[in-house]
Amino acid sequence: MGRVTFRDRLLGLTVVLLWGLNFLAIRAGLDHFPPLFFAALRFVVPAVPVLLFVPRPRVPLRWLLLYGTGFGVLQFAFLFTAMREGMPTGLASLVLQSSAPFTVVLGALLLRERLAPRQLLGLAIATGGITVIGADRLEQAALLPLLLTLAAGLGWAFGNIGSRLAVASGPGVDPLHLTLWMTVVPPIPLFALSALTEGPGAGVRALAELASPTGPAALAGLAYIVVLGTVAGSGLWTYLMSRYPAGAVAPLSLLVPVVGIAAAWLVLDETPSGTELAGAVVVIAGAFLTTVGGRGTASTPAGIDEAPRSVPGRGSVPDDARRAGDVPATGVCASGTAAGSAGNAPGVIPTV
């Protein structure tokens, strides 16, 4: 089916709204929980029922681990830390869109996909927008949160590559089951990082103080992220991506930072500067050019095979990469967005 129906457009806009408001839920959680501990909670809550009730997708373990480590551990560790260190909520939703051009670059470097001129132009434009925002942040002595958020976007991009290779590793892979099983990977590494950097008792104390003024809002934020941002948002997005070409659906994800910035403006009184708004428009335009309308051509990938390529029954990197050029990955990100494939569509299924 090519043309998106009015009903499904409304469903797509509903997902955009759910994912954009997801950043407010993250802020509520970070006002109470340490960032790494909160990131671990965000994954452990859905991981438990997934282990009990959702069949594990038949994909190579290495791609599931790459997906979970990039999307779950790196993205959320850096993003939540950045927001705790002062990254404005609305601006975080925008800078995280750097995952789209990062995914295209990684697809070219690791999967040897050829970049079209339009994609190169989009990369240059998006980089220019990030530079504008960075210069404005530097004037406010707040460059570190921006760099951490860019690192989160890079982590998400690595997760996109893992998701693409997992989906392409064999027929019949259910993208939603893959997304749900990705949540099983991050909890243990994130709990360990929290114990090492935030202290073994920091998260426990936060749980014990849920009756404090910030506790109920933090719990509500966690519930929103898991139920509405991840389960509802990702489920609807996966449905839309299964019915329509990626290029017809994925551009809607570029509206997520628009909702995020507007919501933070209205609810948190975060007023972006004119320079930041200009940079935001440039970044979104660059992400659109980078990921919509062009398709990278995959050839033999370099440097990411961890296992002998001749083992029967295991998706080899070359075969997986060739298939990955044709399969849109639908992972879920920090705001609740599904990750588009690196040559085809914006990487956005925020599941923050």
C-alpha positions, 0 to 999 in steps of 0.5 A: 500500500502506497498512499497513507490513509487519513486514519493512519496519518492520525495514528502517525501524528498520535505517535509523534505526540506520544514521543514528543511528550516522552521527553517531559516524562524523562525530565520528571524521572530525572528530577528524582532518580539518578540518570543511569539508575533511571535508564536501567529502570526504564528498561527493566520494567518492560524486560521482565514481561518480555522474558516471560511472555514474548518469544525470542526472535530468531536472530544472531545474538551478536546483532541483538547485543549490538542493538541493545548496547547501542540503542539502550546502554549508550544512548540512554546513559549519555542522554539521561546524563546530559539532561541531568547536567543541564541539557534543556528538555526540548533541545535534547529532543532536537539534538538526538535527531543527529542519530539519523545522519550518524546512522547514514555515516555508519552505514557507509563506513561499516556496511559500505553503503554508497552515499548519494549526493543528496545524503552528503548535502543533508549531512553537511546541512545537519552538521551546520545546524549542530554547529550553530547550536553548539556555538550558542551553547558555548556562549552559555558555558554549557557545551558538555551536555550538548556533546553528551547528547551527540554521543547519545545520538551516535549510540542510537546510530550503532543500535540502528545498525544492529537492528538492521542487521538483525532484521536482515539476518533471516526471514520472518523476523518480527520487528516488534518482538526484536524491539521488545527483546532489545530491552533485555540487554541494557538493564544489567550494564546500566545497573552496574554503571549506576553502582560504579558512578552514582554509588551502589545506594543512590538508586535504592535511596531514590526508591525509598524516597518515592513518597517525597515531592518528586517521587510520584511524578517520577513514577508517572514519568516511568509509567508513561515512558514504558506504556505510552512511549514504548508499548503504544508508540512503538506498536503503532509505529511498527504497524505503520511501517509494516503497511507503508513504504518507509519513506511515506511514514518515517518523515513524520518522526521529524516532527518529534522534536517540534513537539518536544520543544513546544512542550518544554516551552509550555510546561517547563518554561524552557524558552529556546533562543532564536539561534537555537530555533534557527539551528533546529530548523537546519538540523531537521532539514539536514536530517530529512535530506540525509534519510529520505529519498535516497537509498544507499547501496550495500556491498561487503561490509568491513570490520564488524564480523565477529564470527566465521562467515561459513558457519551454517545457520548463522547470518553472516555479515555480508549477507545480513548487510546486503539484506539490510539495505532493503529492510527498514529497521524499526527500533525504538529510541529515547523519545519513543521513535522507531529507527529507520534504516540507514539509507532509507528513512530517519532513524526514529522510534524513540523509546526513551 
